[in-house]
């Protein structure tokens, strides 16, 4: 199954203001990388693949249509697959993208300390709004 082009376009829209975002075909889908690290992907199996803080895995799995990503019989904390039904609207999709960007902003995804916050996260930070944590799912 090929990745969902509509979802890829919706992800592009949500990531448009971010610096250093690249696209790469990976795992049968289209991954969006921030500073070279995968953040989100329009999955080749349908739906979204999101990289979040592993400490938030349990909270993420409590969300509708979310499950751990399985690859070669393994699961990894922080890699969440969201079924198409769970990302049908912008209101459903945006929090997943926000969580992935926030994880990169705090140094997750192997970023070095020299990388700055993504632009959207920096705007939230400057406004005094939390980028990570809380109940803003």
C-alpha positions as CSV (number, residue, x, y, z in Angstrom):
1,X,0.0,0.0,0.0
2,X,1.3,3.4,-0.9
3,X,1.2,6.3,1.5
4,X,-1.8,8.7,1.6
5,X,-0.9,11.7,-0.5
6,X,-3.7,13.7,1.1
7,X,-2.2,13.0,4.5
8,X,1.3,14.0,3.2
9,X,-0.1,17.3,2.0
10,X,-1.8,17.9,5.4
11,X,1.5,17.2,7.1
12,X,3.3,19.6,4.8
13,X,0.8,22.3,5.7
14,X,1.3,21.7,9.5
15,X,5.1,21.7,9.0
16,X,5.3,24.7,6.6
17,X,6.7,27.1,9.1
18,X,9.4,24.8,10.5
19,X,13.0,25.2,9.5
20,X,15.1,22.2,8.4
21,X,12.3,19.9,7.4
22,X,13.0,17.4,4.7
23,X,11.0,14.6,3.2
24,X,12.3,11.1,2.5
25,X,10.5,8.0,1.4
26,X,11.1,5.4,4.1
27,X,9.4,2.2,5.2
28,X,6.9,2.4,2.3
29,X,5.7,5.8,3.5
30,X,6.8,9.5,3.3
31,X,8.7,10.6,6.4
32,X,9.2,14.2,7.4
33,X,12.5,14.8,9.1
34,X,13.5,17.7,11.3
35,X,17.2,18.3,11.3
36,X,17.6,14.9,9.8
37,X,15.6,13.0,12.4
38,X,12.2,11.5,11.6
39,X,9.4,13.3,13.3
40,X,6.2,12.1,11.5
41,X,5.4,10.0,8.5
42,X,2.5,9.3,6.2
43,X,2.7,5.6,6.7
44,X,2.8,3.1,3.8
45,X,0.4,1.0,5.9
46,X,-2.1,3.8,6.2
47,X,-2.4,6.4,8.9
48,X,0.4,8.3,10.7
49,X,3.6,7.2,12.3
50,X,4.7,9.7,15.0
51,X,7.9,9.9,17.0
52,X,7.1,11.2,20.5
53,X,8.8,11.3,23.9
54,X,9.0,7.7,25.1
55,X,7.9,8.8,28.5
56,X,4.5,9.9,26.9
57,X,3.9,6.5,25.3
58,X,1.2,5.3,27.8
59,X,-0.7,8.6,27.4
60,X,-0.5,8.4,23.7
61,X,-1.7,4.8,23.6
62,X,-4.8,6.0,25.6
63,X,-5.8,8.1,22.6
64,X,-8.3,6.7,20.2
65,X,-6.9,4.7,17.2
66,X,-3.3,4.8,18.6
67,X,-1.0,1.8,18.9
68,X,2.7,1.0,19.2
69,X,4.5,0.7,15.9
70,X,5.6,-2.9,15.1
71,X,8.6,-3.5,13.0
72,X,10.1,-7.0,12.5
73,X,8.2,-8.2,15.5
74,X,9.5,-5.5,17.8
75,X,7.8,-2.5,19.4
76,X,9.6,0.6,20.7
77,X,8.3,3.2,23.2
78,X,7.8,6.5,21.5
79,X,7.0,5.2,18.1
80,X,3.2,5.5,17.7
81,X,1.0,4.5,14.8
82,X,-2.3,6.3,14.4
83,X,-5.0,4.8,12.3
84,X,-6.6,7.0,9.6
85,X,-9.7,7.3,11.7
86,X,-7.7,9.0,14.4
87,X,-6.3,11.7,12.1
88,X,-9.2,12.5,9.9
89,X,-9.4,16.2,10.8
90,X,-6.8,18.8,11.4
91,X,-7.9,19.0,15.0
92,X,-7.0,15.3,15.4
93,X,-3.8,15.4,13.4
94,X,-2.2,18.6,14.8
95,X,-1.6,17.4,18.3
96,X,0.4,14.4,17.0
97,X,2.6,16.7,14.9
98,X,3.0,19.1,17.8
99,X,4.1,16.2,20.1
100,X,6.7,15.0,17.5
101,X,8.1,18.5,17.1
102,X,8.2,19.0,20.8
103,X,10.2,15.8,21.3
104,X,12.7,17.0,18.7
105,X,12.8,20.4,20.4
106,X,13.7,18.9,23.8
107,X,16.6,17.0,22.2
108,X,14.8,13.8,21.5
109,X,15.4,12.1,18.1
110,X,19.2,12.4,18.7
111,X,19.4,16.2,18.3
112,X,22.5,17.8,19.7
113,X,22.2,20.7,22.1
114,X,23.3,23.1,19.3
115,X,19.9,22.8,17.5
116,X,17.4,25.4,18.4
117,X,13.6,24.9,18.9
118,X,11.5,24.5,15.9
119,X,9.8,27.8,14.9
120,X,6.3,26.8,16.0
121,X,7.6,25.5,19.3
122,X,9.7,28.6,19.8
123,X,6.6,30.7,19.3
124,X,4.7,28.7,22.0
125,X,7.7,29.0,24.3
126,X,8.0,32.8,23.8
127,X,4.2,33.1,24.5
128,X,4.7,31.2,27.7
129,X,2.7,28.2,26.5
130,X,3.9,24.7,27.2
131,X,5.4,22.8,24.2
132,X,5.5,19.4,26.0
133,X,3.3,17.7,28.6
134,X,0.0,18.7,30.0
135,X,-3.3,17.5,28.7
136,X,-3.4,19.3,25.4
137,X,-4.0,16.2,23.3
